[in-house]
Amino acid sequence: MLGIWLKEPPEYAAGLCWCILAVHLVDRTAVGHMLAVAATGKIAAYQAFLGGSLILTLPLAWLFARLNWGIYATGWALILTMMLCAWGRVWFARTIAGMSARYWLKRILLPLLFVFVLVLFAGWLLQLWIDAGLVRIVLSTIVCEMVLVVLSWLLVLNQGEKELIRDKVLGILHRKR
């Protein structure tokens, strides 16, 4: 994909893009907890924890670079600090807002990780079978999106969320008539 966007992508561009994507995905796993804590108004300790966690990125990146982790040292440091922030959001939401950390683990994180691994596996299989190019990009996008939607429907969404989606889709379809 980077080869289409940039004629000659830098050597480490794809790996760094993966790091940024991983940071974003980790961050999104606990965004509901962030909103729950903010809704309580008791955010001083929470903000201090998050700020302290995020500032750790710099010394961690330096340490990883000193340990010869290479160009990806910064990406790994950012991923680890974002994981710490997600854990902090879950912990503070449990402590301040009474949200269950076990529920988050069982109903959100583990199903999302399972879906994530299977979508990556589907994309990896296509990469093995089809030469790089536009056909592989289109086919990979279609197959991975189909796997994502089906597995998310079956494993991630609860009954209320499925009904909400059905109602929205039916509402859109009825408006078009």
Secondary structure as a PSIPRED ss2 file (coil, helix, strand):
# PSIPRED VFORMAT (PSIPRED V4.0)

   1 M C   1.000  0.000  0.000
   2 L H   0.000  1.000  0.000
   3 G H   0.000  1.000  0.000
   4 I H   0.000  1.000  0.000
   5 W H   0.000  1.000  0.000
   6 L C   1.000  0.000  0.000
   7 K C   1.000  0.000  0.000
   8 E C   1.000  0.000  0.000
   9 P C   1.000  0.000  0.000
  10 P C   1.000  0.000  0.000
  11 E C   1.000  0.000  0.000
  12 Y C   1.000  0.000  0.000
  13 A H   0.000  1.000  0.000
  14 A H   0.000  1.000  0.000
  15 G H   0.000  1.000  0.000
  16 L H   0.000  1.000  0.000
  17 C H   0.000  1.000  0.000
  18 W H   0.000  1.000  0.000
  19 C H   0.000  1.000  0.000
  20 I H   0.000  1.000  0.000
  21 L H   0.000  1.000  0.000
  22 A H   0.000  1.000  0.000
  23 V H   0.000  1.000  0.000
  24 H H   0.000  1.000  0.000
  25 L H   0.000  1.000  0.000
  26 V H   0.000  1.000  0.000
  27 D H   0.000  1.000  0.000
  28 R H   0.000  1.000  0.000
  29 T C   1.000  0.000  0.000
  30 A C   1.000  0.000  0.000
  31 V H   0.000  1.000  0.000
  32 G H   0.000  1.000  0.000
  33 H H   0.000  1.000  0.000
  34 M H   0.000  1.000  0.000
  35 L H   0.000  1.000  0.000
  36 A H   0.000  1.000  0.000
  37 V H   0.000  1.000  0.000
  38 A H   0.000  1.000  0.000
  39 A H   0.000  1.000  0.000
  40 T H   0.000  1.000  0.000
  41 G C   1.000  0.000  0.000
  42 K C   1.000  0.000  0.000
  43 I C   1.000  0.000  0.000
  44 A H   0.000  1.000  0.000
  45 A H   0.000  1.000  0.000
  46 Y H   0.000  1.000  0.000
  47 Q H   0.000  1.000  0.000
  48 A H   0.000  1.000  0.000
  49 F H   0.000  1.000  0.000
  50 L H   0.000  1.000  0.000
  51 G H   0.000  1.000  0.000
  52 G H   0.000  1.000  0.000
  53 S H   0.000  1.000  0.000
  54 L H   0.000  1.000  0.000
  55 I H   0.000  1.000  0.000
  56 L C   1.000  0.000  0.000
  57 T H   0.000  1.000  0.000
  58 L H   0.000  1.000  0.000
  59 P H   0.000  1.000  0.000
  60 L H   0.000  1.000  0.000
  61 A H   0.000  1.000  0.000
  62 W H   0.000  1.000  0.000
  63 L H   0.000  1.000  0.000
  64 F H   0.000  1.000  0.000
  65 A H   0.000  1.000  0.000
  66 R H   0.000  1.000  0.000
  67 L C   1.000  0.000  0.000
  68 N C   1.000  0.000  0.000
  69 W C   1.000  0.000  0.000
  70 G H   0.000  1.000  0.000
  71 I H   0.000  1.000  0.000
  72 Y H   0.000  1.000  0.000
  73 A H   0.000  1.000  0.000
  74 T H   0.000  1.000  0.000
  75 G H   0.000  1.000  0.000
  76 W H   0.000  1.000  0.000
  77 A H   0.000  1.000  0.000
  78 L H   0.000  1.000  0.000
  79 I H   0.000  1.000  0.000
  80 L H   0.000  1.000  0.000
  81 T H   0.000  1.000  0.000
  82 M H   0.000  1.000  0.000
  83 M H   0.000  1.000  0.000
  84 L H   0.000  1.000  0.000
  85 C H   0.000  1.000  0.000
  86 A H   0.000  1.000  0.000
  87 W H   0.000  1.000  0.000
  88 G H   0.000  1.000  0.000
  89 R H   0.000  1.000  0.000
  90 V H   0.000  1.000  0.000
  91 W H   0.000  1.000  0.000
  92 F H   0.000  1.000  0.000
  93 A H   0.000  1.000  0.000
  94 R H   0.000  1.000  0.000
  95 T H   0.000  1.000  0.000
  96 I H   0.000  1.000  0.000
  97 A H   0.000  1.000  0.000
  98 G C   1.000  0.000  0.000
  99 M C   1.000  0.000  0.000
 100 S C   1.000  0.000  0.000
 101 A H   0.000  1.000  0.000
 102 R H   0.000  1.000  0.000
 103 Y H   0.000  1.000  0.000
 104 W H   0.000  1.000  0.000
 105 L H   0.000  1.000  0.000
 106 K H   0.000  1.000  0.000
 107 R H   0.000  1.000  0.000
 108 I H   0.000  1.000  0.000
 109 L H   0.000  1.000  0.000
 110 L H   0.000  1.000  0.000
 111 P H   0.000  1.000  0.000
 112 L H   0.000  1.000  0.000
 113 L H   0.000  1.000  0.000
 114 F H   0.000  1.000  0.000
 115 V H   0.000  1.000  0.000
 116 F H   0.000  1.000  0.000
 117 V H   0.000  1.000  0.000
 118 L H   0.000  1.000  0.000
 119 V H   0.000  1.000  0.000
 120 L H   0.000  1.000  0.000
 121 F H   0.000  1.000  0.000
 122 A H   0.000  1.000  0.000
 123 G H   0.000  1.000  0.000
 124 W H   0.000  1.000  0.000
 125 L H   0.000  1.000  0.000
 126 L H   0.000  1.000  0.000
 127 Q H   0.000  1.000  0.000
 128 L H   0.000  1.000  0.000
 129 W H   0.000  1.000  0.000
 130 I C   1.000  0.000  0.000
 131 D C   1.000  0.000  0.000
 132 A C   1.000  0.000  0.000
 133 G C   1.000  0.000  0.000
 134 L H   0.000  1.000  0.000
 135 V H   0.000  1.000  0.000
 136 R H   0.000  1.000  0.000
 137 I H   0.000  1.000  0.000
 138 V H   0.000  1.000  0.000
 139 L H   0.000  1.000  0.000
 140 S H   0.000  1.000  0.000
 141 T H   0.000  1.000  0.000
 142 I H   0.000  1.000  0.000
 143 V H   0.000  1.000  0.000
 144 C H   0.000  1.000  0.000
 145 E H   0.000  1.000  0.000
 146 M H   0.000  1.000  0.000
 147 V H   0.000  1.000  0.000
 148 L H   0.000  1.000  0.000
 149 V H   0.000  1.000  0.000
 150 V H   0.000  1.000  0.000
 151 L H   0.000  1.000  0.000
 152 S H   0.000  1.000  0.000
 153 W H   0.000  1.000  0.000
 154 L H   0.000  1.000  0.000
 155 L H   0.000  1.000  0.000
 156 V H   0.000  1.000  0.000
 157 L C   1.000  0.000  0.000
 158 N C   1.000  0.000  0.000
 159 Q H   0.000  1.000  0.000
 160 G H   0.000  1.000  0.000
 161 E H   0.000  1.000  0.000
 162 K H   0.000  1.000  0.000
 163 E H   0.000  1.000  0.000
 164 L H   0.000  1.000  0.000
 165 I H   0.000  1.000  0.000
 166 R H   0.000  1.000  0.000
 167 D H   0.000  1.000  0.000
 168 K H   0.000  1.000  0.000
 169 V H   0.000  1.000  0.000
 170 L H   0.000  1.000  0.000
 171 G H   0.000  1.000  0.000
 172 I H   0.000  1.000  0.000
 173 L H   0.000  1.000  0.000
 174 H H   0.000  1.000  0.000
 175 R H   0.000  1.000  0.000
 176 K C   1.000  0.000  0.000
 177 R C   1.000  0.000  0.000
